[in-house]
């Protein structure tokens, strides 16, 4: 599904990723974890084509994507929810969602009803500006916008940052539903260990721009948490 081999990434003269190897299986729920500054967000941006890969290779859905731009990702079924949500505050909820309808992969010109089934508040606030929504509502909008693409892979960068507990629980339930009922591959950068354990079935720990430990979530021991996650 996703395979990175010996990936290096340099940003502003500083190298962030160092000979990084990573494989994520189709239909899995994978958490990428590590302390702040170890390269997790850079890794996601490299996968999405938002940052160039200096050397190494990236393959998604059996296609080499190393040199292809960000616009190519939705076309092969990759949805992305960036850290900080990045919705358009001056556009309405409906307009934000309809942006994803411009993707070549999307044949329909109407917002899929399942987006509103997963996040009913979006239907209630369809004509409200994105900037007027609460943080939790904006996060639902950001995820909903990615789901309009009908992706095979959904990549989320810290979706629970600054979100109230009831919305965190909703997001957890939605991600599990998408994976278990629709076979969607979920890739998640997450700092909160309880959420990572609840959603993830596999983990990859990062340190200094490399993946230094991987396994089933049950194998994420207290020793690994203390060594690579505790602050």
ABEGO torsion letter per residue (X at the ends): XBBBBGBBBBBGGBBABBGBBBBBBBGBBBBBBEBBGAGAAAAAAAAAGABBBABEBBBBGGBBAAABBAAAAAAAGBBBBBBGGGBBAABBAAAAAAAAAABAABABABBBAAAAAABAAAAAAAABBAAABBAAAAAAAAAAAAAAAGBABBBBBGAABGBBAAAAAAAAAAAAAAAAAAGBBBBBBBABAAAAAAABABBBBBBGGBBABBEBAAABBAAAAAAAABX
